[in-house]
C-alpha cells in the first residue's frame, strides 16, 4: 500500500479513521506504517442536530493503524451539509 501512496503526495485527500473522524487536506508525507502527515487539514464532523462542521487543524499526523479509508478528493463531488455520523469501529 505504501508505494501506492506515492501518487497521493501533494494532492488533496480524504481520510476516515477507526473512530469515525473524517479529515481533508494535502498529503505531505507518510511512512511504511502508513502514518500520514496532512497539511491544510480540516476535521469534518456532522451532528444530527446541526449541519456539517469543519475544524481547521492546520497540520495533522494521523496514525496509520487508525486509517480505515484514504482517497483523493474528487473536485466534482461535495460532501453533504447534513448526514448521520459514522459509528465508531470497536476493536475486538
C-alpha positions in Angstrom: 0.0 0.0 0.0 2.8 2.4 0.8 4.1 2.5 -2.8 0.6 3.3 -3.9 0.5 6.4 -1.7 3.4 8.0 -3.6 0.9 9.2 -6.2 -1.2 10.9 -3.4 1.7 13.1 -2.1 1.0 16.9 -2.6 -2.6 16.1 -3.6 -5.9 16.7 -1.7 -7.1 13.6 0.2 -9.9 12.4 2.4 -9.2 10.1 5.4 -11.7 8.3 7.5 -10.3 6.9 10.8 -11.5 4.0 13.0 -13.2 6.4 15.4 -15.3 7.8 12.5 -13.4 11.0 12.2 -13.1 12.4 8.7 -10.1 14.5 7.6 -9.5 16.5 4.4 -6.2 18.1 3.5 -3.0 17.9 1.5 -0.9 14.7 2.0 2.7 15.9 2.7 4.2 12.5 3.6 3.9 9.1 5.0 6.0 6.2 6.3 5.9 2.4 6.0 3.3 2.2 8.8 1.0 4.5 6.8 1.4 7.3 9.4 0.2 10.3 7.4 1.3 14.0 7.6 -1.6 16.1 6.3 -1.3 19.9 5.9 -4.2 22.4 5.5 -6.1 19.7 7.4 -9.7 20.0 8.4 -11.6 17.7 10.7 -15.0 17.3 9.3 -17.8 16.3 11.6 -21.6 16.1 11.5 -24.1 16.2 14.2 -27.7 15.2 13.9 -28.8 18.5 15.4 -26.6 20.8 13.3 -25.0 20.9 9.9 -21.5 20.0 8.8 -18.8 21.4 11.0 -15.2 21.9 9.9 -12.4 22.4 12.4 -9.1 23.8 11.0 -6.3 21.7 12.3 -3.5 23.2 10.1 -1.3 20.1 10.1 -2.0 16.7 11.5 -0.2 13.4 11.9 -2.7 10.6 11.6 -1.5 7.2 12.9 -1.5 4.5 10.2 -3.3 2.0 12.4 -6.3 4.2 12.7 -6.8 4.8 8.9 -9.8 3.0 7.5 -10.1 4.7 4.2 -7.9 7.1 2.3 -8.6 8.5 -1.1 -8.1 11.5 -3.4 -10.7 14.3 -3.2 -12.9 14.4 -6.2 -13.4 18.1 -7.1 -16.7 17.3 -8.8 -18.1 15.8 -5.6 -19.0 17.8 -2.5 -19.9 16.2 0.9 -23.4 16.9 2.2 -24.0 19.5 4.8 -26.1 17.2 7.0 -25.6 13.5 7.5 -25.7 10.8 10.2 -22.3 10.3 11.9 -20.2 7.3 11.1 -20.3 4.9 14.1 -17.1 4.1 15.9 -15.5 0.8 15.0 -14.9 -1.2 18.1 -11.8 -3.4 18.2 -12.3 -6.9 19.5 
